């Protein structure tokens, strides 16, 4: 890879050119969060987000991170819902059933 400012050869992972100090934009234009994967990770299965993270983590780090974050958000939402519904069932189960007879 070459620096767009001074044309010096630099490492592909470099964010700043060591010769001229200019920040190098080395992210690919296709490395954007995939909205479809994020939506499916939240409403259908967080497993998709985890799978896409491991598939994309080397080639598309921004898209991979986004998929992982949405999968973790979905798991958090599911845990909160299980706790809330468990509390509701516990409270409703504690009501004296003798009033219904």
Number of C-alpha atoms within 10 A of each C-alpha: 12 13 24 13 13 12 12 13 13 16 12 11 10 14 16 16 20 14 13 12 12 14 14 17 11 13 14 11 7 11 14 14 16 14 12 9 18 23 17 18 25 22 11 12 14 24 18 17 26 19 14 20 22 14 13 16 14 10 13 18 19 20 22 24 19 20 32 24 19 21 29 18 15 23 17 12 13 14 11 12 12 12 12 12 11 12 12 12 11 11 10 11 10 9 9 8 9 6 6 5 4
